[in-house]
Amino acid sequence: MPSHLTHIPLIIRFKFLYPVPTLFRENSFLALQNRDRVYDISISNWGPEDLGLHKALDNAFPVLETLSLAGVHTRRGVPFDFVAPRLRALHLRDIAISTRFLSLTNAMNLSSLRLETLCAIPLEHLVESIANIPHLENIAISFLKPPPLPHAVMELPSTQITCAVLRRLTRLVFGGCTTYLENLLTQIDTPFLQDLRFTCVSEGIPNAVRLSAFLGTLRNLKFQTAVMLFSKHHTTISYHSDQPSVAPPYAEFSIRHSYAGGDEVHLGTSLLLICSAVAPALSVVESLTLQVNLDSAYRSGFRPQPTFWRTFLRPFVGVKTLTIDVSFAVELSDALRPNNGAVITELLPVLSEVVIVSLKDPALFDQPFFSFVDARRLAGSPIDIRVIQYHPPSLLPPPISWVFDTF
């Protein structure tokens, strides 16, 4: 190789299609031999044909900054002796993650960590590992199965870390079982976290006390807009800053459900517990939207009762605009019917506008709220009620810009 090319940084990206051609097999192995020049490795569809890659990765890469590995049709693992002291971003999907690898202390510069695994990592080892990575800014963790039973990890060394202090962490994305998330939140301290996105199944009702305690440690977590979106398989509550889709703070709680066998009961309880946990940050919310993605899914499944709505709405003391899908009109109007003074004085006390979204005749859907609106008018707090045909453009979460694009 000409001498003037020996110091050019290498970007290695493999996407395997099987069967793998012999020439590609040879070139992929040779490319990884220049370990002192490789600064970006991305391997996707890493399947049953090893191609010598596992052995080639079982080395030190002194200038490597990004590593992205995705397996397919195999539970391939990361080599034990992989070392990358300058690594800034690590993304592993369907790759077996050993505790020995996860406990590496050589990646002191790591700022972005994405782990998408089939089986969860034992929590105590995850906490110990991230506690030794002081520059972490982004963490995304998702898994389909809970961690192994205690007897399956008895050979692993005991950990010493009880709480990981992550002062630079600004984003935490989690998908998996609720219990794992709750325990994780009790073992990390993230005072400057501004973007949190949690996805759990509805059967596991979150612990409001733990979630509330965790949120209480976050600084400047103030929201101006809240949106609850019902869809066929998910119900999502999202909280936005005064600049939606642009900048944090942002929080999203998504609950997977099936609307089967009492699932709607768990869902309703979960929603109320989440709102209870977030309640201290809800006093500045001025806009609340209740939206149905698929009307048929809502009608055939979760149908909140007035008691649910009264409990759900109580923390939103600063809401001035309430936008609702017509699917909620009857139940919500029942909850707001002024049959006692509490509805007038406690629920949405500064509400000034109700917007109903309906494709049908507008004159048919504002009537259920007449008694509530009239009572507020007599109390000196007039409310404007109107019907529109389409929801305003959906609020999008702040975009996630990882250190590098993967898969």
BELJOMO-V294286 format. One record per residue. N is the residue number from 1. RES is the residue in one small letter. BURIAL is 1 if it has 24 or more other ideal C-beta (glycine too) atoms within 12 Angstrom, else 0. Layout:
N,RES,BURIAL + N,RES,BURIAL
This chain:
1,m,0 + 2,p,0 + 3,s,0 + 4,h,0 + 5,l,0 + 6,t,0 + 7,h,0 + 8,i,0 + 9,p,0 + 10,l,1 + 11,i,0 + 12,i,1 + 13,r,1 + 14,f,1 + 15,k,0 + 16,f,1 + 17,l,0 + 18,y,0 + 19,p,0 + 20,v,1 + 21,p,0 + 22,t,0 + 23,l,0 + 24,f,0 + 25,r,0 + 26,e,0 + 27,n,0 + 28,s,1 + 29,f,1 + 30,l,0 + 31,a,1 + 32,l,1 + 33,q,0 + 34,n,1 + 35,r,1 + 36,d,0 + 37,r,0 + 38,v,1 + 39,y,1 + 40,d,1 + 41,i,1 + 42,s,1 + 43,i,1 + 44,s,1 + 45,n,1 + 46,w,1 + 47,g,1 + 48,p,0 + 49,e,1 + 50,d,0 + 51,l,1 + 52,g,0 + 53,l,1 + 54,h,1 + 55,k,0 + 56,a,1 + 57,l,1 + 58,d,0 + 59,n,0 + 60,a,0 + 61,f,1 + 62,p,0 + 63,v,1 + 64,l,1 + 65,e,1 + 66,t,1 + 67,l,1 + 68,s,1 + 69,l,1 + 70,a,1 + 71,g,1 + 72,v,0 + 73,h,0 + 74,t,0 + 75,r,0 + 76,r,1 + 77,g,1 + 78,v,1 + 79,p,1 + 80,f,0 + 81,d,0 + 82,f,1 + 83,v,1 + 84,a,1 + 85,p,0 + 86,r,1 + 87,l,1 + 88,r,1 + 89,a,1 + 90,l,1 + 91,h,1 + 92,l,1 + 93,r,1 + 94,d,1 + 95,i,1 + 96,a,1 + 97,i,1 + 98,s,1 + 99,t,1 + 100,r,0 + 101,f,1 + 102,l,1 + 103,s,1 + 104,l,1 + 105,t,0 + 106,n,0 + 107,a,1 + 108,m,0 + 109,n,1 + 110,l,1 + 111,s,1 + 112,s,1 + 113,l,1 + 114,r,1 + 115,l,1 + 116,e,1 + 117,t,1 + 118,l,1 + 119,c,1 + 120,a,1 + 121,i,1 + 122,p,1 + 123,l,1 + 124,e,1 + 125,h,1 + 126,l,1 + 127,v,1 + 128,e,1 + 129,s,1 + 130,i,1 + 131,a,1 + 132,n,1 + 133,i,1 + 134,p,0 + 135,h,1 + 136,l,1 + 137,e,1 + 138,n,1 + 139,i,1 + 140,a,1 + 141,i,1 + 142,s,1 + 143,f,1 + 144,l,0 + 145,k,0 + 146,p,1 + 147,p,1 + 148,p,0 + 149,l,0 + 150,p,0 + 151,h,0 + 152,a,0 + 153,v,0 + 154,m,0 + 155,e,0 + 156,l,0 + 157,p,0 + 158,s,0 + 159,t,1 + 160,q,0 + 161,i,0 + 162,t,0 + 163,c,0 + 164,a,1 + 165,v,0 + 166,l,1 + 167,r,0 + 168,r,1 + 169,l,1 + 170,t,1 + 171,r,1 + 172,l,1 + 173,v,1 + 174,f,1 + 175,g,1 + 176,g,1 + 177,c,1 + 178,t,1 + 179,t,0 + 180,y,1 + 181,l,1 + 182,e,1 + 183,n,1 + 184,l,1 + 185,l,1 + 186,t,1 + 187,q,1 + 188,i,1 + 189,d,1 + 190,t,1 + 191,p,0 + 192,f,1 + 193,l,1 + 194,q,1 + 195,d,1 + 196,l,1 + 197,r,1 + 198,f,1 + 199,t,1 + 200,c,1 + 201,v,1 + 202,s,1 + 203,e,0 + 204,g,1 + 205,i,1 + 206,p,1 + 207,n,1 + 208,a,1 + 209,v,0 + 210,r,1 + 211,l,1 + 212,s,1 + 213,a,0 + 214,f,1 + 215,l,1 + 216,g,0 + 217,t,1 + 218,l,1 + 219,r,0 + 220,n,0 + 221,l,1 + 222,k,1 + 223,f,1 + 224,q,1 + 225,t,1 + 226,a,1 + 227,v,1 + 228,m,1 + 229,l,1 + 230,f,1 + 231,s,1 + 232,k,0 + 233,h,1 + 234,h,1 + 235,t,1 + 236,t,1 + 237,i,1 + 238,s,1 + 239,y,1 + 240,h,1 + 241,s,1 + 242,d,0 + 243,q,0 + 244,p,1 + 245,s,0 + 246,v,0 + 247,a,0 + 248,p,1 + 249,p,1 + 250,y,1 + 251,a,1 + 252,e,1 + 253,f,1 + 254,s,1 + 255,i,1 + 256,r,1 + 257,h,1 + 258,s,0 + 259,y,1 + 260,a,0 + 261,g,0 + 262,g,0 + 263,d,1 + 264,e,1 + 265,v,0 + 266,h,1 + 267,l,1 + 268,g,1 + 269,t,1 + 270,s,1 + 271,l,1 + 272,l,1 + 273,l,1 + 274,i,1 + 275,c,1 + 276,s,1 + 277,a,1 + 278,v,1 + 279,a,1 + 280,p,1 + 281,a,1 + 282,l,1 + 283,s,0 + 284,v,1 + 285,v,1 + 286,e,1 + 287,s,1 + 288,l,1 + 289,t,1 + 290,l,1 + 291,q,1 + 292,v,1 + 293,n,0 + 294,l,0 + 295,d,0 + 296,s,0 + 297,a,1 + 298,y,1 + 299,r,0 + 300,s,0 + 301,g,1 + 302,f,1 + 303,r,1 + 304,p,1 + 305,q,0 + 306,p,0 + 307,t,0 + 308,f,1 + 309,w,1 + 310,r,1 + 311,t,1 + 312,f,1 + 313,l,1 + 314,r,1 + 315,p,1 + 316,f,1 + 317,v,0 + 318,g,1 + 319,v,1 + 320,k,1 + 321,t,1 + 322,l,1 + 323,t,1 + 324,i,1 + 325,d,1 + 326,v,1 + 327,s,1 + 328,f,1 + 329,a,1 + 330,v,1 + 331,e,1 + 332,l,1 + 333,s,1 + 334,d,1 + 335,a,1 + 336,l,1 + 337,r,1 + 338,p,1 + 339,n,0 + 340,n,0 + 341,g,0 + 342,a,0 + 343,v,1 + 344,i,1 + 345,t,0 + 346,e,0 + 347,l,1 + 348,l,1 + 349,p,1 + 350,v,1 + 351,l,1 + 352,s,0 + 353,e,1 + 354,v,1 + 355,v,1 + 356,i,1 + 357,v,1 + 358,s,1 + 359,l,0 + 360,k,0 + 361,d,0 + 362,p,0 + 363,a,0 + 364,l,0 + 365,f,1 + 366,d,1 + 367,q,0 + 368,p,1 + 369,f,1 + 370,f,0 + 371,s,0 + 372,f,1 + 373,v,1 + 374,d,0 + 375,a,1 + 376,r,1 + 377,r,0 + 378,l,0 + 379,a,0 + 380,g,0 + 381,s,0 + 382,p,0 + 383,i,1 + 384,d,0 + 385,i,1 + 386,r,0 + 387,v,1 + 388,i,0 + 389,q,0 + 390,y,0 + 391,h,0 + 392,p,0 + 393,p,0 + 394,s,0 + 395,l,1 + 396,l,0 + 397,p,1 + 398,p,1 + 399,p,0 + 400,i,1 + 401,s,0 + 402,w,1 + 403,v,1 + 404,f,1 + 405,d,0 + 406,t,1 + 407,f,1
